[in-house]
Amino acid sequence: MADIVLGIGTSHTPMLSLPAELWPSFARGDEGNPELFYASHGRVMSYQEALTGASPELRKRYEGPEPFRAQAEACQRALDELSKILRHVNPDITVIITDDQDEWFFDDNMPALAVYWGDSAPLIPRRPPPRARDPEVVEAIVRGYGDIPMDVPVASRLGRFLIEYLIEHDFDVAQIRHVKQPYGGRVARRYPTSRGELDYVKETPSREQGLPHGVAFIIKRLFANHPAMILPVFQNTCYPPNQPTPRRSFAVGQAIAEAVREWSEPATVAVVGSGGLSHFVVDEDLDRPLLAALERKDAAALCSLPRQRLYSAASEALNWVALGGAMQRTSLKMELLAYVPVYRTPAATGGGWAFARWQ
């Protein structure tokens, strides 16, 4: 019988790979981001529209770049602690619950839930795009999602067992056994706007793509490029129309934990929720209640997270909901190491970066 011995929740924003002095340069990219979802308005808005309509109270939350250094240091201290505890516990297997963003999945095949169970999976360092607006920023970001090529060992036996367990318990799960290069395609952002649905489709040219960002960040930052065996689980958090509900994500986490408990092989298992919390716009009204519900193991609150707040990248909060489901019946207790809401512009763009462990 396997045993869950550790839980970890962590943000994986590109900002965590940048020194504080580069945060203002990164923030300038918000001005052209078409995916800025403002939960208070219930829709995606342009940066200029959001800036014009921002309340004085919201504008005041942006204090310029002065707080950035202290905020960056708080994030890095929390990541250092998560890395330390993961490597100290040294679980036999680490299940990583995350999402894909234009990496392996596109509109030709976008599963709501998928498990990768090949014997290994490649981590391929990314290439900065040609003619990048700010090469120093872009190069630091791509390093943050893996700077050493490697084949990462995958817990394929547990992966198959989990897939069969999920099917037996009425989850329609996609299974991935092989990485088939190259990857590329189109993904529409079907988010609400004042004029209906957002008319934006991102096209990614075909290229070699290793493990998606939510897994690669854990390998680079928490495992310090020395990963033990992992098992990647993907939720389609970002792209309507087949996003899981909070209730479904919580149930996925519960099912992962039950499968681990029923697996006949003796193994210690960690479960990581990778991504979130709110971004590309800070939404403390989403983040703080979610973290409080996780801390008190409030299943009802986690399952009833308001879906109207879960458009664009804020939807990665569902990875934490799934983690909460996995932790629900364990004796492990949550410790919030840091919650750092970073307002990087007067339009409240930025994110709520969070770091927690269950021990």
CORZIZI-V270330 format. One record per residue. N is the residue number from 1. BURIAL is # if it has 24 or more other C-alpha atoms within 12 Angstrom, else .. Layout:
# CORZIZI-V270330
[[N;BURIAL] [N;BURIAL]]
This chain:
# CORZIZI-V270330
[[1;.] [2;#] [3;#] [4;#] [5;#] [6;#] [7;#] [8;#] [9;#] [10;#] [11;#] [12;#] [13;#] [14;#] [15;#] [16;#] [17;#] [18;#] [19;#] [20;#] [21;.] [22;#] [23;#] [24;#] [25;.] [26;#] [27;#] [28;.] [29;#] [30;#] [31;#] [32;.] [33;#] [34;#] [35;#] [36;#] [37;#] [38;#] [39;#] [40;#] [41;.] [42;.] [43;#] [44;#] [45;#] [46;#] [47;#] [48;.] [49;.] [50;#] [51;#] [52;.] [53;.] [54;#] [55;.] [56;.] [57;.] [58;#] [59;.] [60;.] [61;#] [62;#] [63;.] [64;.] [65;#] [66;.] [67;.] [68;#] [69;.] [70;.] [71;#] [72;#] [73;.] [74;#] [75;#] [76;#] [77;.] [78;#] [79;#] [80;#] [81;#] [82;#] [83;#] [84;.] [85;#] [86;#] [87;#] [88;.] [89;#] [90;#] [91;#] [92;#] [93;#] [94;#] [95;#] [96;#] [97;#] [98;#] [99;#] [100;#] [101;#] [102;#] [103;#] [104;#] [105;#] [106;#] [107;#] [108;.] [109;.] [110;#] [111;#] [112;#] [113;#] [114;#] [115;#] [116;#] [117;#] [118;#] [119;#] [120;#] [121;#] [122;#] [123;#] [124;#] [125;#] [126;#] [127;.] [128;.] [129;.] [130;.] [131;.] [132;.] [133;.] [134;.] [135;.] [136;.] [137;#] [138;#] [139;#] [140;#] [141;#] [142;#] [143;#] [144;#] [145;#] [146;#] [147;#] [148;.] [149;.] [150;.] [151;#] [152;#] [153;#] [154;#] [155;#] [156;#] [157;#] [158;#] [159;#] [160;#] [161;#] [162;#] [163;#] [164;#] [165;#] [166;#] [167;.] [168;.] [169;.] [170;.] [171;#] [172;.] [173;#] [174;#] [175;#] [176;#] [177;.] [178;.] [179;#] [180;.] [181;.] [182;.] [183;#] [184;#] [185;.] [186;#] [187;#] [188;#] [189;#] [190;#] [191;#] [192;#] [193;#] [194;.] [195;.] [196;.] [197;.] [198;#] [199;.] [200;.] [201;.] [202;.] [203;.] [204;.] [205;.] [206;.] [207;.] [208;.] [209;#] [210;#] [211;#] [212;#] [213;#] [214;#] [215;#] [216;#] [217;#] [218;#] [219;#] [220;#] [221;#] [222;#] [223;#] [224;#] [225;#] [226;#] [227;#] [228;#] [229;#] [230;#] [231;#] [232;#] [233;#] [234;#] [235;#] [236;#] [237;#] [238;#] [239;#] [240;#] [241;.] [242;.] [243;#] [244;#] [245;#] [246;#] [247;#] [248;#] [249;#] [250;#] [251;#] [252;#] [253;#] [254;#] [255;#] [256;#] [257;#] [258;#] [259;#] [260;#] [261;#] [262;.] [263;#] [264;.] [265;.] [266;.] [267;#] [268;#] [269;#] [270;#] [271;#] [272;#] [273;#] [274;#] [275;#] [276;#] [277;#] [278;#] [279;#] [280;#] [281;#] [282;#] [283;#] [284;#] [285;.] [286;#] [287;#] [288;#] [289;#] [290;#] [291;#] [292;#] [293;#] [294;#] [295;#] [296;.] [297;#] [298;.] [299;#] [300;.] [301;#] [302;#] [303;#] [304;#] [305;#] [306;#] [307;#] [308;.] [309;#] [310;#] [311;#] [312;#] [313;#] [314;#] [315;#] [316;#] [317;#] [318;#] [319;#] [320;#] [321;#] [322;#] [323;#] [324;#] [325;#] [326;#] [327;#] [328;#] [329;.] [330;#] [331;.] [332;#] [333;.] [334;#] [335;#] [336;#] [337;#] [338;#] [339;#] [340;#] [341;#] [342;#] [343;#] [344;#] [345;#] [346;#] [347;#] [348;#] [349;#] [350;#] [351;#] [352;#] [353;#] [354;#] [355;#] [356;#] [357;#] [358;#] [359;#]]
